[in-house]
């Protein structure tokens, strides 16, 4: 569920067992002035070697927060909601 008063960060991490590699996905979503959902940004990251699923889930959250610190959408809100 979207938090209308927050920068919503959706994250996901996964890994593949053979050869062992992982990846992450991050999307920022906000509610605009018209009350509609708006995708503010999608990020593209390279894969990670020898990564586990748990490592990638955590890495997605970490990278999402790092991106939020420098993102203009954060100036509109007092909080961040992470959806994993």
C-alpha positions in Angstrom: 0.0 0.0 0.0 1.3 3.4 -0.9 2.0 6.0 1.8 0.7 9.3 0.4 2.9 11.3 2.6 6.2 9.5 1.8 8.7 8.8 -0.9 7.8 5.1 -1.5 10.7 2.9 -2.5 9.9 -0.5 -3.9 12.9 -2.9 -3.8 13.6 -6.5 -4.8 16.7 -8.7 -4.8 17.3 -12.1 -6.3 20.0 -14.6 -7.1 20.5 -17.4 -9.6 22.3 -20.5 -8.5 24.3 -21.5 -11.5 26.4 -19.6 -12.1 25.8 -17.9 -8.8 24.9 -14.3 -9.6 22.5 -11.7 -8.1 20.6 -8.6 -9.1 18.5 -5.8 -7.6 15.5 -3.7 -8.6 14.5 -0.3 -7.3 11.5 1.9 -8.2 10.5 5.2 -6.6 6.7 6.0 -6.5 5.0 9.1 -5.2 1.4 10.4 -5.1 1.3 13.5 -7.3 -0.9 16.6 -6.7 -3.8 15.1 -8.6 -3.8 12.0 -6.3 -2.4 9.6 -8.8 0.5 7.2 -8.5 3.6 8.5 -10.3 6.7 6.5 -10.9 9.5 9.0 -10.3 12.5 6.9 -11.1 13.6 3.4 -12.0 17.2 2.4 -11.5 19.3 0.0 -13.4 22.2 -1.8 -11.7 24.7 -4.4 -13.0 24.6 -7.9 -11.6 26.6 -9.1 -8.6 28.9 -12.2 -8.6 28.6 -14.8 -6.0 25.6 -13.1 -4.3 22.9 -14.8 -2.3 19.3 -13.9 -2.3 19.4 -12.4 1.2 22.4 -10.3 0.2 20.6 -8.9 -2.8 17.4 -8.2 -0.8 19.5 -6.1 1.6 21.6 -4.5 -1.1 18.4 -3.3 -2.9 17.3 -1.5 0.3 20.7 0.0 0.9 21.0 1.3 -2.7 17.4 2.6 -2.6 18.2 4.7 0.5 21.4 5.9 -1.0 19.6 7.0 -4.2 16.9 8.7 -2.1 19.4 10.9 -0.3 20.3 12.6 -3.6 16.9 12.5 -5.2 14.7 15.7 -5.7 11.6 13.8 -4.7 12.8 13.5 -1.1 12.5 17.3 -0.7 8.7 16.9 -1.0 8.4 14.5 1.9 9.3 14.1 5.6 9.6 10.3 5.4 10.5 7.3 3.3 8.5 4.1 3.1 10.4 1.0 1.9 8.4 -1.8 0.4 10.4 -5.1 0.0 
